[in-house]
Amino acid sequence: MSELVRMISRDGTLTVIAAETTDIVKKMKRIHHTSPVATVVLGRLITAASMMGAVLKGQDDSITLRINGGGEAGSLIAVSDSQGNARGYVSNPFVEDIINDKGRLDVAAAVGTDGTLTVMKDLGMKEPYIGQVPLVSGEIAEDITSYFAISEQLPSVCALGVGLKPTKAVNVAGGFIIQLLPTAMDDTIDKVEECLKGLESITKMLSDGMTPEEICRHVLRGFELEVLDSSVPEYKCNCSKERTEKALLTLGRDELLDMANDPQTEVACHFCDKKYVFTPDEIRAMADKA
């Protein structure tokens, strides 16, 4: 079971959100059959999306994170609703593992650094909010931090991690995001920086059995924190045959009529791999609407 918690300091100077997303990342790996480095890359992005989605206010609000960094993993997409339920996709799930000079999986090399992070928030308005920033490192957490600083003017600290077992199965996954509020003064910043000195990795905290609330209190020891809310997010896709039909309509009449010559048309969802089958008559009916 995954878990997410949001907390605020009693003095109202900062918020912190932490998530344990192990089950979400395990399901993602089962669906996409990702290589170890692709598991870590997409797992980090899905974790970030889950935490960022959980702060949205509207029941039907959603957030989409897209990274195009020019690396071997290709494009990465993660989507979350306002409950933190998330899903994701990587265009090359079988990217070969790259080991850096520290003997670890080289996430930055797989993602690439020559590209952008795009954040799209669908808040039920006529047009979605879209923010885009250049990639800072390709490590994802630093890029999320950069996005908050540039696009939302929110001084933030983001940590993301996916730990694998020797068998390459997912062991733990999660992260935290600290954000300073406008009431924060220089002494708050100094206090946060002091808390972060020598802090162990998020995967170490999770491996030690710490809950998201315990992670918040450990990371910001010295601050009095109060729980705002918590949730149990899942890897959750909202695809349907109706949504798939709407996507097919964008192909246009001529292409749909060409598809109608096939005995059947099968379309697989990128996020959950569920397959939808359309008959020639259904495709021709769509062509009449296009």
C-alpha positions in Angstrom: 0.0 0.0 0.0 1.3 3.5 -0.9 0.7 6.5 1.4 1.0 10.2 1.1 0.8 13.0 3.7 0.8 16.8 3.6 2.0 18.8 6.7 2.5 22.4 7.6 4.7 24.0 10.2 2.9 25.4 13.2 4.3 28.9 12.5 2.9 28.8 9.0 6.3 29.3 7.2 6.5 26.1 5.2 4.7 23.0 4.0 6.1 19.5 3.4 4.6 16.6 1.5 6.0 13.1 1.6 4.9 9.9 -0.2 5.7 6.2 -0.2 4.9 5.1 -3.7 6.4 1.6 -3.7 3.2 -0.2 -4.8 2.5 2.4 -7.5 6.0 1.9 -9.0 5.7 -1.9 -8.7 2.5 -1.8 -10.7 4.1 0.5 -13.3 6.9 -1.9 -13.7 4.5 -4.8 -14.2 2.6 -3.0 -16.9 5.5 -1.5 -18.8 8.1 -4.3 -18.2 10.7 -1.5 -17.6 14.4 -2.1 -17.5 16.0 -1.2 -14.1 17.1 2.3 -15.2 13.7 3.0 -16.8 12.0 1.8 -13.6 14.0 4.3 -11.6 13.4 7.1 -14.1 9.7 6.7 -14.5 9.2 5.8 -10.9 10.7 9.1 -9.8 8.6 11.1 -12.2 5.4 9.3 -11.2 6.2 9.9 -7.5 6.7 13.7 -8.2 3.4 13.8 -10.1 1.6 12.1 -7.3 2.8 14.6 -4.7 2.2 17.6 -7.0 -1.3 16.3 -7.9 -2.2 15.9 -4.2 -2.1 19.7 -3.6 -4.7 20.4 -6.4 -8.0 21.6 -5.0 -10.6 20.5 -7.4 -12.0 17.0 -7.5 -11.5 16.7 -11.2 -8.2 18.6 -11.4 -5.1 16.9 -12.8 -1.5 17.5 -13.5 0.8 16.2 -16.3 4.6 16.1 -16.2 6.4 15.6 -19.4 10.2 15.3 -19.9 12.0 15.3 -23.2 15.7 15.3 -22.5 17.1 13.7 -25.5 18.3 10.6 -23.6 17.9 6.9 -24.5 14.8 6.6 -22.4 13.0 8.9 -24.8 10.0 11.0 -23.7 8.5 10.5 -20.2 5.0 11.3 -19.1 3.4 11.1 -15.6 -0.2 12.1 -14.8 -1.9 12.5 -11.4 -5.3 13.4 -10.2 -6.0 15.5 -7.0 -5.9 12.4 -4.8 -2.4 11.6 -5.9 -3.5 8.6 -8.0 -0.8 8.5 -10.8 0.1 6.8 -14.0 3.0 7.0 -16.4 4.6 6.1 -19.7 8.2 6.0 -21.0 8.7 5.7 -24.8 11.6 3.3 -24.4 10.9 1.1 -21.4 13.7 -1.3 -22.4 16.5 1.3 -22.3 19.8 -0.4 -21.4 21.2 0.3 -18.0 24.0 2.9 -17.8 26.3 2.9 -14.8 27.9 6.1 -13.7 31.3 6.6 -12.1 29.9 5.9 -8.7 28.7 2.5 -9.7 25.0 3.5 -9.8 22.4 3.6 -12.4 22.9 6.8 -14.4 19.5 8.4 -14.5 20.7 11.6 -16.0 22.2 9.8 -19.0 19.0 7.8 -19.6 16.8 11.0 -19.3 19.2 13.3 -21.1 19.9 16.9 -20.2 19.2 18.7 -23.5 15.5 19.3 -23.2 12.7 20.5 -21.0 10.3 19.7 -18.2 6.8 20.7 -19.0 4.1 20.9 -16.3 0.4 21.1 -17.4 -2.3 21.7 -14.8 -5.9 21.0 -15.9 -7.9 23.0 -13.3 -11.2 22.9 -15.1 -10.6 26.3 -16.7 -11.0 27.0 -20.5 -7.3 26.6 -21.0 -4.8 24.5 -18.9 -1.9 26.2 -17.1 1.4 25.2 -18.8 4.8 25.9 -17.4 8.1 24.8 -19.1 11.7 25.0 -17.8 15.0 23.7 -19.2 16.3 20.5 -17.6 18.9 21.2 -14.9 20.4 17.8 -14.4 18.1 15.1 -15.8 18.0 13.6 -12.3 14.3 14.7 -12.1 14.2 15.9 -8.4 16.5 18.9 -9.3 14.4 19.6 -12.3 11.2 19.7 -10.3 12.9 22.1 -7.8 13.9 24.3 -10.7 10.3 24.3 -12.1 8.9 25.5 -8.8 11.5 28.2 -8.5 11.1 29.5 -12.1 7.5 28.9 -13.0 5.7 29.2 -9.6 8.3 31.4 -7.7 8.2 28.8 -4.8 11.5 28.1 -3.1 11.4 24.3 -2.8 13.4 21.2 -2.0 12.5 18.0 -3.8 13.9 14.5 -3.1 12.9 11.4 -5.1 14.1 7.8 -5.0 13.4 4.3 -6.3 15.5 1.6 -4.7 15.8 -1.8 -6.4 16.6 -5.2 -4.9 19.6 -7.3 -6.2 17.0 -9.1 -8.4 16.1 -5.7 -10.0 12.6 -5.8 -8.5 11.3 -2.6 -6.8 12.2 -2.5 -3.1 11.1 1.0 -2.1 10.0 4.2 -3.8 9.0 7.6 -2.6 9.9 11.2 -2.1 9.3 14.5 -0.4 8.8 18.2 -1.3 9.4 21.1 1.1 8.1 24.5 0.1 8.6 27.8 1.8 5.5 30.0 2.2 5.6 33.8 1.7 5.7 34.2 5.5 9.2 32.5 5.6 12.1 34.7 6.7 15.8 34.2 6.3 16.0 32.3 9.6 13.5 29.7 8.3 15.7 29.2 5.2 18.7 28.8 7.4 16.9 26.3 9.7 15.8 24.2 6.7 19.3 24.2 5.3 20.6 23.0 8.6 18.0 20.2 8.7 19.1 19.0 5.3 22.8 18.8 6.1 24.0 15.2 6.1 20.5 13.9 5.5 20.3 10.3 4.3 18.6 9.4 1.0 14.9 9.0 0.7 15.4 5.3 -0.2 17.4 4.8 3.0 14.6 6.3 5.1 12.0 4.1 3.4 14.2 1.0 3.6 14.4 1.7 7.4 10.6 1.5 7.5 9.8 5.2 8.0 6.3 6.3 7.2 5.7 9.5 5.1 4.7 11.3 8.3 7.9 10.1 10.1 9.9 11.2 7.0 8.4 14.7 7.2 9.2 15.1 10.9 12.7 13.6 10.4 13.6 15.8 7.5 12.3 18.9 9.3 13.4 18.1 12.8 13.3 21.3 14.8 10.0 22.4 13.2 6.7 21.7 14.8 4.5 20.1 12.1 0.8 19.5 11.8 -0.9 17.1 9.4 -3.1 18.8 6.8 -4.3 15.7 5.1 -3.3 12.2 4.0 -4.3 9.7 1.3 -3.7 6.3 -0.1 -2.8 6.9 -3.8 -2.7 4.1 -6.4 -1.5 3.5 -9.9 -4.7 4.4 -11.6 -5.7 4.9 -15.2 -8.9 6.6 -16.4 -8.9 5.2 -19.9 -12.2 3.9 -21.5 -13.5 2.9 -24.9 -15.3 6.3 -25.1 -12.0 8.2 -24.5 -10.2 6.0 -27.0 -12.9 6.7 -29.6 -12.4 10.5 -29.1 -8.7 10.0 -29.7 -9.4 8.1 -32.9 -11.6 10.8 -34.1 -8.7 13.2 -34.3 -7.2 11.0 -37.1 -9.7 12.4 -39.6 -12.2 10.8 -41.9 -9.8 9.5 -44.6 -7.6 7.7 -42.2 -10.5 6.2 -40.3 -12.1 4.9 -43.6 -8.7 3.3 -44.4 -8.7 1.6 -41.0 -12.2 0.3 -41.6 -10.8 -2.1 -44.2 -9.1 -4.1 -41.5 -11.1 -7.0 -39.8 -10.8 -5.1 -36.5 -8.8 -2.2 -35.0 -7.1 -2.7 -31.7 -5.9 0.2 -29.6 -3.8 -0.2 -26.5 -3.7 2.4 -23.7 -0.1 3.8 -23.3 -0.6 4.0 -19.5 -2.1 0.7 -18.5 -1.9 -1.4 -21.7 -5.6 -2.1 -21.7 -6.7 -3.0 -25.2 -9.9 -1.7 -26.9 -11.2 -3.4 -30.1 -13.3 -1.6 -32.7 -15.2 -3.3 -35.5 -15.2 -1.9 -39.1 -18.7 -0.7 -38.6 -17.7 1.2 -35.5 -14.7 2.8 -37.3 -17.0 3.8 -40.3 -19.5 5.4 -37.8 -16.6 7.4 -36.4 -15.5 8.5 -39.8 -19.0 9.9 -40.4 -18.5 12.0 -37.2 -15.0 13.2 -38.1 
